[in-house]
Structures are given as structure tokens and as C-alpha cells.
Amino acid sequence: MSGLARPRRLRSGADIRRVLKEGLRLDGALFVLFALDRPQPLARLGLAVGRRVGDAVRRNRAKRLLREAFRAVGPERGTDLVAVGKPGLPERSADEVKRELAQRLRRLEGRPARRSRPAGRD
């Protein structure tokens, strides 16, 4: 299977914007990770890999690396994550990307990744 299972994906633009706006930002060398806690127990991943990362082939490789890392070391608790790729990401190995994601998630463990507000409240 090449992609993530449907329940593990952040699919709507509104969900991704909410995580980018309200989530906790964790900067790294290969990507920026935004995290927002959610009441459901399953973690979900959204990806934002822009043209600065490279052509379509390089952007797709970056997304594959991020999805693979999420499957391998993704959080246990219900958290919405958005990973924003940086230009050097496609040249890195899968192990390097997994290692960086694991480091970002360890930084999250000691604190809440901010709390998602109930739907319909602003």
C-alpha cells in the first residue's frame, strides 16, 4: 500500500489550516511539524510539500518519505500532525527522516500538542 489508510489522513483543507494556525510548531532540519491534540484516539497526518522542495518527482519522494516515517514512528495518542517539507528532504534517506520525526515526537511527549477546540466554536 503506497498511501496512508483513510482514517490516518488529514484530508480537508480546513483541518490542515486549523493545525497550522492553532498547533504547536516544531522546527527541524528536514521539515517543520505542526501538532494539535484531538479527542479521537487515532493520529492523523497531513502533508504540505511546496515547489521550493523541487519538481514533482522530488516532491512526491518527500511525501513518500514522510508517510513512511509516520507509519514507522507515528504518535500513539490522538494527534493531528502536518509536516511541511523543506528543500533538502528528498535527498535524505528514509532512516534520517524517521529519526527526525521521532525526535520531534519526543519533544511533544512531555507537553500537550495544544488542544483542539470543539467544532463550531471560535
C-alpha positions in Angstrom: 0.0 0.0 0.0 1.5 3.3 -1.0 -0.6 5.8 0.9 -1.9 6.1 4.4 -5.2 4.4 5.4 -8.0 6.9 5.1 -8.6 7.3 8.8 -4.9 8.2 9.3 -5.0 11.1 6.7 -5.8 14.8 7.3 -7.9 15.3 4.2 -9.7 18.6 4.3 -8.0 21.9 3.8 -9.9 23.3 6.8 -8.4 20.6 9.1 -4.9 21.4 7.8 -5.3 25.1 8.2 -6.6 24.6 11.8 -3.5 22.6 12.7 -1.2 25.2 11.0 -2.9 28.0 12.9 -3.5 26.5 16.3 -1.0 23.7 16.5 2.4 23.6 18.2 5.3 24.3 15.8 8.4 22.1 16.0 11.2 23.1 13.6 13.6 20.6 12.2 16.3 20.4 9.5 14.2 18.4 7.0 10.6 19.6 7.8 8.5 21.7 10.1 6.0 19.7 12.2 2.8 21.2 13.5 0.8 19.2 16.1 -2.6 19.6 17.6 -4.2 17.2 20.0 -7.6 15.7 19.1 -10.2 13.8 21.2 -10.2 10.8 19.0 -7.5 8.2 19.7 -6.0 7.9 16.2 -3.2 10.1 15.0 -3.6 11.7 11.5 -1.1 13.2 9.1 -1.3 16.0 6.6 1.5 16.9 4.2 2.5 20.3 2.6 5.4 20.0 0.2 5.7 23.0 -2.0 7.6 23.8 -5.2 10.6 25.0 -3.2 11.3 21.4 -2.5 11.8 20.6 -6.2 10.0 19.3 -9.2 7.0 16.8 -9.0 9.3 13.8 -8.7 11.2 15.3 -5.8 8.0 16.5 -4.0 6.5 13.0 -4.4 9.6 11.4 -2.9 9.5 13.8 0.0 5.9 12.9 0.7 6.6 9.2 0.5 9.5 9.6 3.0 7.2 11.5 5.4 4.4 9.0 5.1 6.8 6.1 5.7 8.3 7.8 8.8 4.8 8.4 10.1 3.8 4.8 9.7 7.0 3.7 11.4 7.2 6.1 14.4 3.9 8.0 14.4 2.4 9.0 17.8 0.2 6.7 19.8 -2.2 9.3 21.1 -4.8 11.2 19.0 -2.9 14.0 17.4 -3.3 15.8 14.1 0.1 16.4 12.5 1.0 18.5 9.5 4.5 18.1 8.1 5.8 20.9 5.9 8.8 19.7 3.8 12.0 21.7 3.4 14.2 21.7 0.2 16.8 19.1 1.3 14.2 16.5 2.2 14.1 14.4 -1.0 17.9 13.7 -0.9 17.8 12.2 2.6 17.4 8.5 3.5 14.2 7.1 5.0 16.2 6.4 8.2 17.2 10.1 8.5 13.6 11.2 8.1 12.3 8.6 10.6 15.0 9.7 13.1 14.0 13.4 12.8 10.3 12.6 13.1 11.0 10.5 16.2 13.0 13.5 17.7 10.1 15.9 17.0 7.6 13.5 18.6 9.8 13.0 21.7 9.7 16.8 22.2 5.9 16.5 22.1 5.7 13.8 24.7 6.3 16.0 27.7 3.6 18.5 26.8 0.2 18.7 25.2 0.3 19.5 21.5 -2.3 22.2 22.2 -5.9 21.2 22.4 -8.3 21.2 19.6 -11.3 23.4 20.2 -14.8 21.7 19.9 -16.3 22.1 16.4 -18.3 25.2 15.8 -16.7 27.4 18.5 -14.4 30.3 17.5 
